[in-house]
Amino acid sequence: MLQRALWAGLILVLIGVGGAGAWSLVRGRTAAVRGLAGGSSRLPVYGSLPDFSLIERSGRRVERLEFLGKIWVVDFMYTRCPDTCPLQSAEMARLQADLAAESDVRLASITVDPERDTPQVLSRYADRFKADHVRWLFLTGEKEAIYRLAQEGLRLPILDPRNKAGVLEPGPAMASEGAGRIAVLHSSRFVLVDRKARIRSYCDSTDADSLQRLRRDVKALLQEE
């Protein structure tokens, strides 16, 4: 009963954290429909990536500047994830294969458990999915910076249940709790970012139709000037 109540409470917090982003999506989708009705097929703009500085599995620093000039599909994951992350990474691997001919398309997976997901750990995880070192980045860094990028930059909910002072408080993303473990709650959506580091589309990584739409959206951005 206690565990059920905990998860219910966490879900309510996630809804609150994601409320502003959800409203932005509704407004963006409305604008997109209006644009289509007016003859425009351009994807809406949901916002722009803020400045950030993270570490790639190779050990090099990656900042917002690197996202300019390329089209990116971004997700959040962690290597000990018992639920959606392996499925997300498998879908990202399919995207890597399907878009292999598109040199302007890149993928980025950002860990929400940076204390455990060091560059070495991420490198081993990336090898499981045959991630190309150039085209598919795995990023770690300071936890507060990662959580802020997710929430305020990409407008995705994320919560560490062991944090008592708020979602940005440092703490383990998965902690022992008796005989079980509590996993970090984070969005499994993919985010499509254009050459100007603007958010243009969100994709439900568990939905086949949404994944097909993502591929179409990537093709659309490739045609934009």
Backbone bond lengths (Angstrom), bond angles and torsions (degrees), N, CA, C in turn:
res aa  C-N    CA-C-N  psi(-1)  N-CA   C-N-CA  omega(-1)  CA-C   N-CA-C  phi
1 M - - - 1.463 - - 1.525 110.59 -
2 L 1.347 116.65 -43.26 1.455 120.57 -179.97 1.519 111.37 -63.90
3 Q 1.334 115.62 -42.37 1.463 118.96 -179.80 1.520 111.12 -64.71
4 R 1.355 116.04 -38.83 1.455 120.13 178.93 1.522 110.67 -64.08
5 A 1.325 115.90 -40.90 1.465 120.07 179.06 1.531 110.73 -65.61
6 L 1.339 116.70 -37.11 1.462 120.69 178.78 1.515 111.12 -61.51
7 W 1.328 116.42 -48.01 1.452 119.71 -179.63 1.520 111.50 -64.70
8 A 1.340 116.63 -38.03 1.461 118.98 177.68 1.523 111.01 -61.88
9 G 1.334 116.09 -41.87 1.451 120.07 178.37 1.513 111.91 -64.71
10 L 1.331 117.23 -40.21 1.453 121.16 -179.65 1.521 111.23 -65.39
11 I 1.312 115.85 -38.14 1.462 119.51 178.80 1.517 110.46 -63.67
12 L 1.351 116.49 -40.62 1.466 119.71 177.97 1.525 111.08 -62.90
13 V 1.338 116.96 -39.53 1.463 120.21 178.28 1.518 110.59 -64.42
14 L 1.325 116.58 -42.63 1.453 120.15 179.16 1.514 111.52 -61.83
15 I 1.330 115.78 -39.08 1.457 119.39 177.59 1.516 109.92 -61.35
16 G 1.335 115.88 -42.53 1.456 119.65 178.66 1.507 112.41 -64.10
17 V 1.353 116.53 -43.71 1.459 120.92 -179.72 1.516 110.73 -63.34
18 G 1.335 116.43 -38.63 1.461 119.79 -176.38 1.506 114.17 -88.40
19 G 1.340 117.94 0.40 1.458 120.41 -174.71 1.514 113.21 -59.13
20 A 1.331 116.74 -47.71 1.463 119.94 -178.15 1.519 110.97 -63.80
21 G 1.336 115.67 -41.11 1.460 118.64 178.65 1.508 111.89 -65.43
22 A 1.339 116.39 -39.38 1.462 119.99 179.45 1.519 110.36 -62.91
23 W 1.344 116.84 -41.81 1.459 119.72 179.11 1.523 110.71 -63.71
24 S 1.332 116.99 -37.39 1.459 120.50 177.34 1.521 110.48 -63.26
25 L 1.349 116.07 -38.62 1.454 119.44 179.18 1.516 110.97 -65.31
26 V 1.341 116.61 -42.37 1.460 119.97 179.09 1.517 110.30 -60.11
27 R 1.334 116.65 -46.07 1.459 120.34 -179.97 1.522 110.44 -64.41
28 G 1.344 116.73 -38.67 1.454 120.17 -179.51 1.508 111.59 -66.39
29 R 1.352 116.32 -43.06 1.458 119.76 178.70 1.523 111.11 -64.25
30 T 1.321 117.10 -38.29 1.457 120.21 177.35 1.521 110.30 -61.99
31 A 1.336 115.87 -43.45 1.456 120.09 178.70 1.520 110.99 -63.25
32 A 1.348 116.21 -37.77 1.461 119.90 179.95 1.516 110.81 -64.67
33 V 1.342 116.35 -43.13 1.467 119.92 179.08 1.519 110.45 -61.74
34 R 1.350 116.05 -43.20 1.450 119.68 178.30 1.523 111.35 -62.47
35 G 1.333 114.81 -39.61 1.459 118.66 179.29 1.503 112.24 -63.78
36 L 1.333 116.55 -41.51 1.455 120.29 178.19 1.518 110.66 -63.58
37 A 1.340 115.78 -40.05 1.455 119.82 179.46 1.523 110.43 -63.33
38 G 1.332 116.72 -30.70 1.458 120.93 -179.78 1.512 113.23 -89.42
39 G 1.323 116.98 4.56 1.456 120.65 175.72 1.518 114.03 98.20
40 S 1.313 118.67 1.43 1.458 121.02 179.18 1.518 110.04 -95.93
41 S 1.339 116.50 136.27 1.467 120.48 179.62 1.518 111.83 -110.62
42 R 1.331 118.48 10.26 1.447 121.86 -178.88 1.524 110.72 -71.45
43 L 1.317 114.94 143.33 1.458 120.03 177.81 1.525 109.90 -70.77
44 P 1.337 117.64 148.55 1.471 120.03 177.83 1.525 110.57 -68.88
45 V 1.314 115.85 164.99 1.459 123.08 175.21 1.517 108.06 -110.73
46 Y 1.335 117.23 120.46 1.460 122.10 -177.04 1.525 113.45 -95.57
47 G 1.306 116.73 -8.77 1.455 119.96 -176.77 1.520 109.44 149.90
48 S 1.319 115.98 -175.78 1.455 121.54 -178.04 1.517 110.14 -130.36
49 L 1.314 116.37 145.06 1.458 120.25 177.87 1.518 110.55 -64.48
50 P 1.325 118.09 134.69 1.471 120.47 174.90 1.526 109.43 -78.86
51 D 1.317 115.87 172.70 1.462 119.45 173.43 1.525 109.72 -63.61
52 F 1.319 116.66 140.76 1.461 121.64 176.61 1.515 108.55 -152.04
53 S 1.316 115.21 163.88 1.456 120.93 178.26 1.521 107.93 -145.97
54 L 1.332 116.98 113.73 1.457 122.89 -177.72 1.526 109.85 -129.54
55 I 1.325 116.01 172.31 1.461 122.00 -177.98 1.524 109.68 -113.94
56 E 1.326 115.54 128.36 1.454 120.99 178.69 1.523 109.62 -82.39
57 R 1.328 116.99 162.89 1.467 120.51 -177.64 1.520 112.62 -60.50
58 S 1.321 116.73 -22.32 1.459 121.07 177.28 1.525 112.01 -75.34
59 G 1.349 116.76 -13.58 1.446 121.73 -177.66 1.516 114.16 100.48
60 R 1.314 118.15 -9.18 1.459 120.22 -179.20 1.525 110.37 -84.11
61 R 1.314 115.95 155.19 1.463 121.82 -179.63 1.524 110.00 -84.93
62 V 1.325 115.72 137.82 1.461 122.35 178.17 1.525 108.28 -121.03
63 E 1.321 116.35 128.13 1.459 121.88 -179.36 1.529 110.11 -125.13
64 R 1.318 115.14 175.31 1.463 120.81 -176.77 1.523 111.94 -55.22
65 L 1.318 117.35 -35.93 1.458 121.66 -178.20 1.521 112.26 -54.47
66 E 1.329 116.85 -33.94 1.462 120.31 -178.42 1.530 111.73 -67.86
67 F 1.325 117.06 -23.75 1.460 120.58 -179.43 1.531 112.12 -77.78
68 L 1.322 117.59 -17.35 1.455 120.79 -179.30 1.529 110.52 -73.22
69 G 1.335 115.26 137.23 1.457 120.53 177.57 1.515 114.52 90.32
70 K 1.339 117.59 -6.70 1.459 121.96 177.96 1.524 109.81 -127.37
71 I 1.313 115.35 163.97 1.466 122.34 174.82 1.526 107.41 -104.42
72 W 1.330 115.73 129.52 1.460 120.74 -172.46 1.526 111.69 -121.74
73 V 1.322 115.33 141.44 1.468 122.21 166.38 1.527 106.13 -111.33
74 V 1.326 116.54 122.85 1.464 122.40 -171.57 1.520 109.78 -120.29
75 D 1.331 116.81 139.97 1.467 120.19 171.14 1.527 109.77 -141.65
76 F 1.331 115.45 166.71 1.463 122.82 176.57 1.524 108.66 -114.42
77 M 1.330 116.44 137.80 1.449 122.15 -175.23 1.511 109.28 -156.74
78 Y 1.319 117.87 178.38 1.464 121.79 166.17 1.521 108.44 -154.96
79 T 1.322 115.61 150.92 1.465 120.09 -166.65 1.515 113.80 -70.37
80 R 1.350 118.57 -22.93 1.461 121.00 178.46 1.521 112.45 -93.79
81 C 1.295 117.00 8.27 1.459 122.18 -177.37 1.525 111.10 -59.08
82 P 1.346 117.99 126.53 1.455 120.71 -178.48 1.522 113.48 -91.56
83 D 1.324 116.91 1.69 1.462 118.80 -169.21 1.529 111.48 -124.16
84 T 1.335 117.79 -99.62 1.460 121.27 -168.10 1.520 114.61 -83.64
85 C 1.328 118.16 -23.20 1.470 119.67 -170.64 1.531 114.39 -58.43
86 P 1.338 119.68 -45.54 1.470 117.49 177.73 1.525 112.67 -61.08
87 L 1.328 116.45 -34.68 1.464 119.99 177.17 1.523 110.68 -68.42
88 Q 1.338 116.63 -41.61 1.458 120.19 176.15 1.530 110.58 -58.74
89 S 1.322 115.96 -46.98 1.465 119.91 -177.54 1.523 111.23 -65.17
90 A 1.317 116.73 -34.99 1.464 119.65 176.52 1.523 110.83 -64.62
91 E 1.330 116.41 -39.47 1.465 119.86 177.26 1.527 110.80 -68.08
92 M 1.322 116.43 -38.43 1.466 119.05 176.60 1.534 110.57 -62.74
93 A 1.321 116.73 -38.05 1.462 120.50 177.64 1.528 110.64 -62.89
94 R 1.332 116.76 -38.45 1.467 120.18 177.05 1.525 110.53 -65.61
95 L 1.332 116.38 -40.45 1.462 119.50 176.11 1.522 110.91 -61.25
96 Q 1.327 116.45 -42.68 1.462 120.52 178.81 1.525 110.32 -57.51
97 A 1.321 116.61 -41.87 1.461 120.64 -179.79 1.529 111.38 -72.26
98 D 1.330 116.48 -44.62 1.464 120.32 -175.88 1.529 112.04 -66.98
99 L 1.340 116.51 -30.00 1.467 120.88 -176.39 1.524 111.79 -107.09
100 A 1.320 116.54 22.93 1.464 121.21 -175.95 1.523 112.25 -60.02
101 A 1.325 117.44 -29.18 1.461 120.64 -177.91 1.526 112.62 -81.38
102 E 1.337 117.09 -9.87 1.473 121.51 -177.38 1.525 109.41 -97.05
103 S 1.317 116.55 97.10 1.459 120.64 -174.60 1.525 113.05 -69.41
104 D 1.333 117.96 -16.98 1.460 120.98 -179.42 1.525 113.42 -89.62
105 V 1.323 117.87 2.50 1.465 121.71 -179.05 1.526 109.45 -102.26
106 R 1.327 116.09 131.87 1.460 122.85 178.32 1.528 109.89 -129.10
107 L 1.323 115.56 158.42 1.460 122.68 176.96 1.529 108.49 -121.44
108 A 1.333 116.06 148.12 1.470 120.46 176.99 1.517 109.44 -143.14
109 S 1.322 117.12 124.38 1.456 123.62 175.35 1.528 107.92 -112.54
110 I 1.332 115.69 125.06 1.465 121.63 -174.93 1.523 109.63 -113.31
111 T 1.311 117.66 124.67 1.456 120.42 -178.57 1.528 111.64 -74.67
112 V 1.327 116.31 144.28 1.461 121.72 173.02 1.532 110.55 -102.67
113 D 1.330 116.35 9.56 1.464 122.23 178.77 1.527 109.02 -129.97
114 P 1.341 117.41 62.52 1.463 119.64 -172.60 1.513 114.26 -66.95
115 E 1.352 118.86 -22.37 1.457 119.67 178.06 1.525 111.24 -61.90
116 R 1.308 116.70 -37.33 1.465 120.69 -179.60 1.525 112.11 -97.32
117 D 1.322 116.49 -33.82 1.465 119.88 -176.48 1.521 110.56 -87.13
118 T 1.305 114.87 77.39 1.460 122.01 174.36 1.534 108.80 -73.05
119 P 1.322 117.84 167.86 1.464 118.85 176.06 1.528 113.08 -54.85
120 Q 1.334 117.27 -36.36 1.466 119.81 179.37 1.528 111.37 -67.06
121 V 1.325 116.68 -42.31 1.471 120.24 178.69 1.522 110.29 -65.19
122 L 1.323 116.76 -43.35 1.459 120.39 178.80 1.522 111.40 -63.34
123 S 1.311 116.35 -35.78 1.459 120.01 179.64 1.527 110.99 -63.33
124 R 1.337 116.37 -43.55 1.460 119.31 178.35 1.529 110.90 -65.03
125 Y 1.318 116.06 -40.18 1.466 120.11 178.55 1.534 110.41 -64.16
126 A 1.318 116.96 -43.62 1.466 121.23 179.93 1.520 111.19 -61.11
127 D 1.326 116.64 -37.12 1.465 120.40 179.62 1.532 111.56 -62.82
128 R 1.330 116.62 -31.30 1.471 119.94 178.39 1.523 111.49 -60.42
129 F 1.335 115.94 -30.49 1.463 120.73 -176.87 1.529 112.30 -107.19
130 K 1.344 115.83 13.28 1.464 121.95 177.69 1.527 111.18 52.86
131 A 1.322 115.50 45.72 1.456 121.42 -178.96 1.529 110.67 -74.06
132 D 1.309 116.02 126.07 1.458 121.40 176.90 1.527 109.58 -67.06
133 H 1.324 117.25 135.24 1.467 121.18 -175.27 1.520 112.56 -66.78
134 V 1.318 117.28 -26.38 1.464 120.76 -179.08 1.516 111.25 -91.58
135 R 1.305 117.32 -41.75 1.463 120.96 -169.33 1.526 113.96 -92.28
136 W 1.333 117.87 -17.94 1.466 119.73 -178.95 1.523 108.07 -132.66
137 L 1.321 116.07 106.38 1.456 122.01 -178.16 1.527 110.80 -92.47
138 F 1.335 115.46 146.44 1.465 122.26 172.07 1.517 106.98 -120.17
139 L 1.332 116.61 121.32 1.455 121.38 -168.65 1.522 112.80 -118.43
140 T 1.322 115.44 141.79 1.449 122.86 174.17 1.526 107.88 -134.73
141 G 1.317 117.34 -177.10 1.458 120.23 -178.74 1.511 110.82 159.51
142 E 1.327 117.15 -155.88 1.451 121.09 178.29 1.527 109.55 -72.94
143 K 1.329 115.40 135.36 1.456 119.80 -174.39 1.524 112.27 -60.42
144 E 1.330 116.75 -43.63 1.458 119.61 -178.64 1.519 110.85 -60.92
145 A 1.325 117.19 -40.17 1.459 121.15 179.66 1.525 111.23 -66.03
146 I 1.327 116.60 -39.25 1.463 120.90 179.46 1.522 110.68 -66.51
147 Y 1.317 116.35 -46.31 1.465 119.78 -179.26 1.528 110.94 -64.46
148 R 1.326 116.71 -37.70 1.466 118.96 178.95 1.525 110.62 -67.97
149 L 1.327 117.34 -39.16 1.457 120.78 177.31 1.527 110.26 -60.99
150 A 1.333 116.79 -42.17 1.461 120.36 179.68 1.522 111.24 -65.01
151 Q 1.319 116.76 -50.15 1.462 121.58 -171.79 1.519 112.79 -77.59
152 E 1.326 116.66 -50.65 1.453 120.81 -173.21 1.531 112.47 -91.02
153 G 1.333 116.30 -28.16 1.452 119.71 -178.53 1.518 112.97 -89.30
154 L 1.338 116.13 -57.78 1.458 120.94 -177.00 1.528 112.80 -95.45
155 R 1.348 116.56 -4.02 1.459 122.82 173.75 1.531 112.46 60.28
156 L 1.316 114.47 44.29 1.454 121.56 177.81 1.519 109.79 -116.89
157 P 1.339 117.94 137.92 1.467 120.60 179.32 1.523 111.58 -72.53
158 I 1.322 115.25 146.22 1.461 121.43 177.47 1.516 107.31 -156.91
159 L 1.344 116.99 138.64 1.459 120.62 -176.84 1.511 111.00 -152.92
160 D 1.325 115.73 130.27 1.462 122.19 171.39 1.521 107.09 -95.13
161 P 1.334 119.62 112.78 1.470 121.63 -176.38 1.518 114.28 -60.60
162 R 1.341 118.42 -22.30 1.450 120.05 -178.76 1.524 112.96 -81.80
163 N 1.331 117.61 -9.90 1.453 120.73 178.56 1.520 109.91 -80.00
164 K 1.294 117.70 125.71 1.460 121.53 -177.11 1.527 112.61 -101.93
165 A 1.325 116.46 -14.79 1.459 119.03 -176.13 1.520 112.23 -107.00
166 G 1.320 117.27 10.54 1.454 119.35 177.99 1.507 112.11 129.43
167 V 1.304 116.02 166.63 1.452 121.40 -172.59 1.516 113.27 -69.85
168 L 1.331 118.62 -15.95 1.451 120.07 -178.98 1.523 113.36 -97.27
169 E 1.333 117.02 -0.51 1.470 119.25 -179.57 1.518 110.21 -70.35
170 P 1.333 118.91 131.12 1.462 120.46 178.07 1.523 111.15 -59.27
171 G 1.319 115.72 142.15 1.455 120.73 179.13 1.510 109.55 174.88
172 P 1.319 119.07 162.19 1.455 121.50 -178.45 1.516 111.91 -67.51
173 A 1.318 116.45 140.78 1.458 120.58 -179.41 1.522 111.19 -77.01
174 M 1.309 117.34 -21.27 1.459 120.14 174.18 1.523 107.30 -137.14
175 A 1.306 117.06 122.59 1.457 120.14 -174.96 1.518 110.54 -127.02
176 S 1.341 116.27 149.18 1.459 120.37 176.54 1.522 110.36 -65.90
177 E 1.297 116.26 137.92 1.469 121.71 179.69 1.525 106.54 -143.29
178 G 1.328 116.12 85.18 1.448 119.85 -175.70 1.512 109.64 68.71
179 A 1.341 114.89 -130.41 1.457 119.62 -179.11 1.524 111.96 -83.69
180 G 1.361 117.50 -12.46 1.450 120.47 -177.47 1.509 112.04 -112.30
181 R 1.333 115.32 -170.91 1.453 121.20 179.40 1.521 108.74 -135.10
182 I 1.323 115.56 148.08 1.451 121.15 177.49 1.522 107.89 -104.44
183 A 1.309 116.82 124.80 1.453 121.04 -177.42 1.513 110.64 -94.95
184 V 1.328 116.29 150.20 1.448 120.70 174.26 1.527 108.63 -64.36
185 L 1.314 116.20 140.73 1.453 121.34 177.19 1.523 108.27 -98.37
186 H 1.323 116.07 122.57 1.457 120.19 -178.98 1.519 109.36 -148.47
187 S 1.306 115.76 159.51 1.459 120.21 -179.34 1.526 110.44 -70.17
188 S 1.321 115.61 142.85 1.465 121.07 175.08 1.530 111.69 -99.29
189 R 1.326 116.67 12.05 1.464 120.18 -179.37 1.525 111.51 -74.78
190 F 1.325 114.36 151.21 1.454 122.02 169.10 1.529 107.79 -95.58
191 V 1.328 115.68 143.96 1.459 121.18 178.93 1.526 108.75 -117.58
192 L 1.325 115.99 129.23 1.463 121.22 179.44 1.530 108.92 -98.34
193 V 1.329 115.71 124.04 1.465 122.99 -175.75 1.532 108.61 -119.27
194 D 1.338 116.19 133.56 1.462 119.19 -175.55 1.523 112.66 -88.81
195 R 1.331 116.00 -173.95 1.466 121.37 -175.14 1.525 113.42 -66.80
196 K 1.325 117.06 -16.64 1.456 121.42 178.00 1.528 111.70 -100.51
197 A 1.327 116.34 16.24 1.466 123.35 179.76 1.526 111.41 62.55
198 R 1.335 116.41 34.62 1.453 121.74 177.36 1.527 109.84 -104.77
199 I 1.311 116.78 143.88 1.458 122.42 178.70 1.520 108.42 -79.23
200 R 1.342 116.79 124.53 1.452 120.00 -174.92 1.522 114.15 -119.69
201 S 1.334 117.70 -17.41 1.457 119.28 -176.86 1.520 110.20 -164.30
202 Y 1.338 115.69 150.37 1.465 122.83 173.49 1.525 108.29 -120.40
203 C 1.308 115.86 145.67 1.464 120.92 -176.71 1.522 110.29 -132.79
204 D 1.318 116.25 133.73 1.463 121.83 173.08 1.527 107.91 -80.42
205 S 1.323 116.36 109.55 1.466 120.27 -174.10 1.525 113.30 -69.22
206 T 1.333 117.36 -8.91 1.471 120.64 179.36 1.519 111.98 -99.52
207 D 1.333 118.20 0.62 1.463 121.82 -174.42 1.524 110.17 -116.37
208 A 1.323 116.84 122.09 1.468 121.49 -175.46 1.528 111.70 -62.68
209 D 1.336 117.37 -40.81 1.464 119.78 179.90 1.525 111.20 -64.94
210 S 1.332 115.63 -40.45 1.464 119.79 178.96 1.521 110.99 -64.64
211 L 1.310 117.47 -38.40 1.458 121.25 178.72 1.526 111.42 -66.71
212 Q 1.322 116.98 -36.85 1.461 119.60 175.94 1.529 110.76 -67.34
213 R 1.342 116.01 -38.75 1.456 119.45 177.45 1.530 110.90 -63.58
214 L 1.335 116.05 -37.20 1.465 119.91 177.09 1.518 110.49 -58.72
215 R 1.302 117.62 -43.88 1.462 121.11 178.91 1.530 110.79 -61.96
216 R 1.312 116.80 -39.99 1.461 119.61 176.86 1.525 110.87 -66.05
217 D 1.323 116.11 -39.54 1.466 119.82 179.03 1.530 111.09 -64.26
218 V 1.325 117.04 -38.92 1.465 120.37 176.64 1.531 109.78 -60.42
219 K 1.319 116.43 -45.71 1.468 120.86 179.34 1.527 110.47 -61.05
220 A 1.333 115.90 -39.01 1.470 120.02 178.91 1.524 111.13 -63.19
221 L 1.332 116.60 -43.15 1.463 119.54 179.79 1.525 111.75 -67.43
222 L 1.318 117.39 -32.06 1.455 120.49 177.46 1.524 111.86 -62.85
223 Q 1.331 115.64 -25.33 1.468 120.23 -179.27 1.517 112.56 -88.57
224 E 1.345 117.15 -13.74 1.451 119.20 -179.52 1.526 111.23 -72.59
225 E 1.307 115.13 146.95 1.456 120.01 177.88 1.530 110.39 -84.26
